[in-house]
Amino acid sequence: MTMRGSEPDRGELGRLLREAGSAYDPQGVEALIEGVLASPPEIGTSWHMLVADPIIPALAGALEALRAAKAKGYRNGLAAEDFARLPRAARLDRLRKFCEEQGHAFFSISSATGAGIQQLVRGMADALALLPRHEAEVADPAAPVAAPGADADSELRSS
């Protein structure tokens, strides 16, 4: 399959698809490849049989050339650089939604302005208020104390 610049020749791909008896046209193959790019790498070339079965070697080469060309510009939206490209408000919305889905509180704060600190402190106080309260155990100063390094069966000594 010849390439124009970095793009495969769609005309040649169309000819190979017709020759192989495929129901796909070049645009349909491109849409299929977008799904292939989102698939786990283990899929390998097994997707070729979706285009034509049996697959002819020239068509297999053309499909892989097109997949490679499309992979160069493919972004799944999950990488750190994809997340960094989002506007700040969109990043916060995604984080807020993720935290809510996980059942966690979300607090947006600014270290520069202090905005959100009050809500965070209130949220922490609310979370602490939900914890069960236990009376602190105060040791009786007159109670016998086990000797350091002694086990439970050892003699007790007075402190």
Secondary structure as GFF3:
##gff-version 3
##sequence-region A 1 159
A	DSSP	beta_strand	3	4	.	.	.	ID=ss1
A	DSSP	beta_strand	7	8	.	.	.	ID=ss2
A	DSSP	alpha_helix	10	19	.	.	.	ID=ss3
A	DSSP	alpha_helix	26	37	.	.	.	ID=ss4
A	DSSP	three_ten_helix	41	43	.	.	.	ID=ss5
A	DSSP	alpha_helix	48	51	.	.	.	ID=ss6
A	DSSP	alpha_helix	57	72	.	.	.	ID=ss7
A	DSSP	alpha_helix	80	85	.	.	.	ID=ss8
A	DSSP	alpha_helix	88	101	.	.	.	ID=ss9
A	DSSP	alpha_helix	117	129	.	.	.	ID=ss10
A	DSSP	beta_strand	145	146	.	.	.	ID=ss11
A	DSSP	beta_strand	156	157	.	.	.	ID=ss12
###
